[in-house]
Amino acid sequence: MEEKIETKINAIIECIINKPTKTITADDYMILSAELKDIRFRKSQSENTERMAQLMASVLAPVSGG
């Protein structure tokens, strides 16, 4: 079900993106704005997760030395 909803949302967003700028409605703008915020949030979360993984790896890495 989730996949069907995502597919439908993506189709709607694609439809809005393909509209000429002058025909974009306030609702269209709000949809695009929300999607952009969501994309940026997911990207930020992914980057934060990667940084945390690198930090944990460096903290937990065995110390080699003499």
C-alpha positions in Angstrom: 0.0 0.0 0.0 2.8 2.4 0.9 4.4 1.9 -2.5 1.2 2.6 -4.3 0.8 5.9 -2.4 4.4 6.9 -3.0 3.9 6.2 -6.7 0.8 8.3 -6.8 2.5 11.2 -4.9 5.4 11.0 -7.3 3.1 11.1 -10.3 1.3 14.2 -8.9 4.6 16.0 -8.2 5.8 15.2 -11.7 2.6 16.6 -13.1 3.1 19.8 -11.1 6.7 20.1 -12.1 5.8 19.8 -15.7 3.3 22.7 -15.6 4.3 26.0 -16.9 5.4 28.3 -14.0 2.5 30.7 -14.6 -0.1 28.0 -14.1 1.2 26.8 -10.7 -1.5 27.2 -8.1 -0.9 28.0 -4.4 -1.8 24.3 -3.6 0.8 23.2 -6.2 3.4 25.4 -4.6 2.7 24.1 -1.2 3.0 20.5 -2.4 6.3 21.2 -4.1 7.5 23.1 -1.0 6.6 20.3 1.3 8.3 17.7 -0.9 11.5 19.8 -1.1 11.6 20.1 2.7 11.1 16.3 2.9 13.9 15.7 0.4 16.3 18.0 2.3 15.3 16.4 5.7 16.0 12.9 4.4 19.3 14.0 2.9 20.3 15.6 6.2 19.3 12.5 8.2 21.3 10.3 5.8 24.4 12.6 6.2 24.0 12.6 10.0 23.7 8.8 10.1 26.8 8.5 8.0 28.7 10.9 10.3 27.6 9.0 13.4 28.7 5.7 11.9 32.1 7.2 11.1 32.4 8.6 14.6 31.4 5.3 16.2 33.9 3.4 14.0 36.7 5.8 14.9 35.9 5.6 18.6 35.5 1.8 18.7 38.4 1.1 16.4 41.2 -0.9 18.1 44.2 1.2 18.9 47.4 -0.1 17.4 50.7 0.9 18.7 53.8 -0.3 20.3 
